[in-house]
């Protein structure tokens, strides 16, 4: 589970951090409305990693559905936490 969380979390964090680093120097030219659009779009794309991972968990067999949902929720939450931590670290 740790490998899945770190892999997908770091991919999502890299996407968000890269878009932040790319957009910040052009903040004056882009403007605030387009900047917010770029930022939120990159976050949505990054957090699609949670959906991709959730599909992988739902394909597993041999466990009860309740345990799969609980594990998928926990892994999705941890991916979100890792990605958000990368974004916050980049912001500072």
N, C-alpha and C positions, 0 to 999 in steps of 0.2 A: 504494500500500500504506500510505503514511503517513497518508493521509486516513481510511482504514478503521480503522487502529489507533487513531488519536486519537478518532475519532467514537465507536466502540463502547467504547473504554477509558474515555473521559470519561463516557459514559452509565452504564456499570457503576460507575465511581467515584462518580458523583453519587448513585446509588441507595444504595450502602453508606454514604457520608458523611452523606447526609440521614437515614437510619435511625439512625445513631450519634448525630447531633445531636438528633434527636427523642427518642430513648430515654434519653439520659444525664440530663436533668433529672428524669426519673421513675424513676430507678434504685432509690430506696428503696421506692416504691410497687409497682413491678413485681416486684422480687425477682430473685435471681441466676438461678434456673432459667428463668423466663419471659424474662428478659433475654437469656440465651444462645440460647433458641429464636428470639426475634425477630432477634438478630444473625446467627445461622447461616442463617435463612430468607432474610434480606435478601441475604446473600452468595451463596446458591444462585441467587436470582432475578437478581442482578447478573451472575454468571458465566454465566448463560444467553446473554448477549450473545456469548460465545465460540462457542456452538453455533449461534446465528443467523448469525454471520459465516461459520462453517465450511460451513454449507449454501450460502451464496452462492459460496464458493470452489469447492465441489464441482460447481456448475452450469456452471462455465466449461468451454468446449470448446477443442480445438486444442492442448492440452498433454498430455504423458504423465501417467498416473495418479501415478507416483512424484513428479513435480515438483509436482503439485497437493497431494499429501499433505504434502510437505515445506513448501510455502508455507503451507498451512492450519495446520500445527503452529507455524511461526514466527509467523504473524499471531496465532494464539490465545495463544501465550506472551507476545507483546508487549502484547496487550489485557489479559491478566492482570497484567502488570507495571505498566501505566499505572493500572489500577483499584486495585491494591494500594497503589501510591504515593499515590494520592488518599486512600485510607483511612488510611494511616499519617500523612499530612500533617494530616488532620482530627483524628486521635487526639492529636497533640501540640498 
